[in-house]
Amino acid sequence: MKRIFSHIDSTVMTMAGLRFLSASIELTAAILMLVFNDVKKAVTINSLLAIVGPVIFIITMTIGIFHIADQLSYAKLLFIGLGVFFILFGIYK
């Protein structure tokens, strides 16, 4: 199994792994909503997902940016940071 993934960058593998984790959490939440079959519980589960999504997004972006930071100018890093800020601002406002 290690040979299969040996050509993939470890940073990309970590970022993809976090996305698989996020997808697993989302799928589990959807199954729990169906199992509980209650709107109040479904809304509660959905509100917890509102925390998980941005956290995974921030961690994944941070890992990627740290890996390519030496290849980018400070201006580009600033624009990336502003973009992440605006995405989060748009989510919460």
C-alpha positions in Angstrom: 0.0 0.0 0.0 2.9 2.3 0.7 4.2 1.9 -2.8 0.9 3.0 -4.3 1.1 6.4 -2.5 4.9 6.8 -2.6 4.7 9.2 -5.6 2.2 11.5 -3.9 3.5 14.5 -1.9 3.0 14.1 1.8 1.5 17.5 2.1 -1.1 16.7 -0.5 -1.7 13.4 1.2 -2.3 15.2 4.5 -4.7 17.7 2.9 -6.6 14.9 1.2 -6.7 13.0 4.4 -8.3 15.9 6.2 -10.9 16.2 3.4 -11.7 12.5 3.7 -12.1 13.0 7.5 -14.4 15.9 6.8 -16.4 13.9 4.3 -16.7 11.0 6.8 -18.0 13.4 9.5 -20.5 14.8 7.1 -21.7 11.4 6.0 -22.0 10.2 9.6 -24.0 13.3 10.4 -26.4 12.6 7.5 -26.9 9.1 8.7 -27.5 10.3 12.3 -30.1 12.7 11.0 -31.9 9.8 9.2 -31.6 7.6 12.3 -33.0 10.1 14.7 -35.7 11.2 12.3 -36.3 14.4 14.3 -36.1 17.9 12.9 -34.7 19.4 16.2 -32.0 16.8 16.4 -31.2 17.3 12.7 -30.8 21.0 13.2 -28.5 20.4 16.2 -26.3 18.0 14.2 -26.3 20.5 11.3 -25.1 23.3 13.6 -22.2 21.1 14.7 -21.2 20.7 11.1 -21.1 24.4 10.8 -18.1 24.3 13.1 -16.4 21.3 11.5 -16.4 22.7 7.9 -14.5 25.9 8.6 -12.0 24.3 11.0 -11.1 21.6 8.4 -10.9 24.4 5.7 -8.5 26.5 7.8 -6.3 23.6 8.8 -6.1 22.4 5.2 -5.3 25.9 3.8 -2.7 26.4 6.5 -0.9 23.2 5.7 -0.9 24.0 2.0 0.2 27.6 2.5 3.0 26.6 4.8 4.3 24.1 2.2 4.3 26.7 -0.6 5.2 29.8 1.4 8.8 29.8 0.3 7.7 29.9 -3.3 5.3 32.9 -2.9 6.0 36.6 -2.4 4.7 38.4 0.7 2.1 40.1 -1.4 0.7 36.8 -2.7 0.6 35.4 0.8 -1.3 38.5 1.9 -3.8 38.1 -0.9 -4.3 34.4 0.1 -4.8 35.4 3.7 -7.3 38.1 2.7 -9.2 35.5 0.6 -9.4 33.1 3.5 -10.6 36.0 5.7 -13.3 37.0 3.2 -14.5 33.4 2.9 -14.8 33.1 6.6 -16.4 36.5 6.9 -18.9 35.6 4.3 -19.8 32.4 6.1 -20.4 34.1 9.4 -22.0 37.4 8.4 
